[in-house]
């Protein structure tokens, strides 16, 4: 069994097969510190045992268990001896569809350039891993935040906000062009003392993240195959800059020297999209950032809310109510952010990534 530390949380993972191997590889590389007894455990099995269920949407309600069918998985989450224990199975594709010409053709048509097994593995990280680990780490005084987080000269910065406001592009510029060290993109990890630690997820880099950014473009496309490059150009023309992306490990993108391990949060920047022509700088209270962020985290750990609603509609109680989870998230984040220097940047409707990054640096 693989056991890795994500801050205070120990994650256990046990499984074999092409999908499980993809997930284990991401966790092993993204979380270098070994752990012992897990607080949350993911166990892959070939098939869950047959049982009688009532169905509500994606939720199957049995006499003493709940199953979820989503994203290519069937899984049973339960709490055993204070450990969130998730037993799951996912059917593997015929090798003919993932290898050779058919596999290459399928990857070419995929906007992530992933084969079927890689796509299902990605679904695990977003649809199962996020909400289960959030519930587990809250009990340890730790939480996710929707953040690009970095460290530089013994300081820690988190650039937070809703999706699509400029967090990832700013992070790419700060690490690649300015030599900062990566801690997280998408969901960052922070405890109630303000300690930010490395998160395991790979980055998702979109076409718009590299527009007008030659240094980032060169790094993203470095060492990619000709077919990969052609697929990018095809998707860019067909779907636009929001319709093509790549999942890239931080180590492959930045190099080992630019990966941080942890940092005390000293600077917290909240980005907010407006219809203004230029970005502007404003004051914001740490408690207000925590309040907003607790709501954003709940959106990021979906489908947790949907699963809870479907279970409750079937007469079952599933884990904790979303409102309780949001309140607990707020409590942890309020403590975590309390000693940080907080600023609000209102981003214009067509923000210049270079100017935004300069403004962020000026606050660090």
Secondary structure, DSSP 8 states (H G I E B T S, - for coil): -EEEEETTEEEEEE--SHHHHHHHHHHHHH--SB-SS-SEEEEE-S-------EEETTEEE-SS-EEEEETTEEEEEEEETTEEEEEEE-----HHHHSHHHHHHHHHHSTT---HHHHHHHHHIIIIIHHHHHHHHHTTTEEEEEEEEEEETTEEEEEEESTTSSHHHHHHHHHHTT--EEEESSEEEEETT-EEE-----EEEEGGGSTT-HHHHHHHHTT--HHHHHHHHHHHHHH-TTS-EEEE-HHHHH-GGGB--EEEEEEEEEEEE-S-SS-EEEE--HHHHHHHHHHHHHHHTTTHHHHHHHHHHTT---SS-HHHHHHHHHHHHHHHHTTSEEEEEEE-TT--HHHHHHHHHHT-
